[in-house]
Structures are given as structure tokens and as C-alpha cells.
Amino acid sequence: MAPLTIVARLKAKPGHEAELEKELRGLVAPTRAEKGCLNYDLHRSHQDPGLFIFHENWESRELWDAHMNSPHLAAFAEKQSSLTESWELFDGEKIG
């Protein structure tokens, strides 16, 4: 089975760009230490400094599901609505 690929796109509310970036940066180290995390990379747009993308690969959907229930992600979820204008997830697999 191919690894699970996740692309998460988060857009900061106006005036909350720096705060969102700080919160997202805080997710990187604990997530990279999780079982099944192959990569967890945070990117910021050059054109829109309030637009962030996570590119993630996981050994399995089950291990990603465990990540989604982790304490650090739960803590972020409590703050997310006050910091983000929008967010969306892509999940799939590498095919080429």
C-alpha cells in the first residue's frame, strides 16, 4: 500500500498571519516525532504571507488518524477558528 499523502492549506485571518505561523511552526517537531510520519513540511506562500501549506506523508491512514487525535493537534484545533479564514485538506497517494 502506498503512503498516505496529505496537503493541508490554511489561510490566516487578516492580522493573524504571524500568530498562525507561530502556531503552525509549533506543530512541526512533535508531529515529525510521531509514529508513521514520513515527512511533515510547512510552507508559506511568497505571494500571500498569510497562506500556509503542510505537505505530509504517512505510513498509513490509521497512523494519520492517530496524529489527528494527538494532544498538540487538539490544542491547535481549539485556536484554529480564531486564526484561520479557511482551511482545506487533500488526501491521496503518489501515483507518478
C-alpha positions in Angstrom: 0.0 0.0 0.0 1.3 3.5 -0.9 1.9 6.0 1.8 -0.9 8.4 2.5 -0.2 12.0 1.3 -1.9 14.9 2.9 -1.8 18.5 1.8 -3.4 21.0 4.2 -4.0 24.5 3.1 -4.6 27.2 5.8 -5.4 30.8 5.2 -4.9 33.3 8.1 -7.5 35.8 9.0 -6.3 39.3 8.3 -4.0 40.5 11.1 -3.4 36.9 12.4 -0.7 35.9 9.9 2.2 35.9 12.4 0.2 34.2 15.1 -0.9 31.4 12.8 2.6 30.9 11.6 3.9 30.6 15.2 1.2 28.0 16.0 1.8 26.0 12.8 5.6 26.0 13.4 4.9 24.6 16.9 3.2 21.6 15.3 6.3 20.5 13.2 8.6 19.0 15.8 6.0 16.9 17.8 4.4 15.7 14.5 7.7 14.6 13.0 8.3 12.5 16.1 5.0 10.7 15.7 4.9 7.0 14.7 4.3 6.7 10.9 5.2 10.3 10.0 7.4 10.1 6.9 7.6 13.9 6.4 5.7 16.9 7.7 6.8 20.0 5.9 5.4 23.5 6.4 5.5 26.1 3.6 4.5 29.8 3.3 3.4 31.4 0.1 5.7 34.1 -1.4 2.7 35.9 -2.9 0.4 35.7 0.2 2.3 35.6 3.5 -1.0 34.5 5.2 -1.2 31.3 3.2 0.4 28.2 4.6 0.6 24.6 3.2 1.6 21.4 5.0 2.8 18.6 2.8 2.7 15.4 4.7 3.3 11.7 4.1 2.2 8.9 6.5 2.9 5.2 6.5 -0.9 4.6 6.8 -4.3 6.3 7.2 -4.5 4.7 10.7 -1.3 6.4 11.8 -2.5 9.8 10.3 -5.8 9.3 12.1 -3.8 8.9 15.4 -2.0 12.1 14.5 -5.3 13.9 14.0 -6.2 12.9 17.6 -2.8 13.9 19.1 -2.8 16.4 22.0 -0.8 19.0 20.1 -3.3 18.9 17.2 -6.2 19.0 19.5 -4.7 22.1 21.2 -4.3 23.8 17.8 -7.9 22.9 16.8 -9.2 24.9 19.7 -7.4 28.0 18.3 -7.9 27.4 14.6 -11.2 29.1 14.1 -9.9 32.4 15.6 -6.8 32.3 13.4 -7.9 30.9 10.1 -10.1 32.3 7.4 -10.3 29.0 5.7 -8.6 25.6 5.6 -8.9 22.5 3.4 -7.4 19.1 3.2 -6.3 16.9 0.3 -5.7 13.3 1.0 -4.4 10.9 -1.6 -1.4 8.9 -2.8 1.5 9.4 -5.0 0.9 7.9 -8.4 3.8 9.1 -10.5 
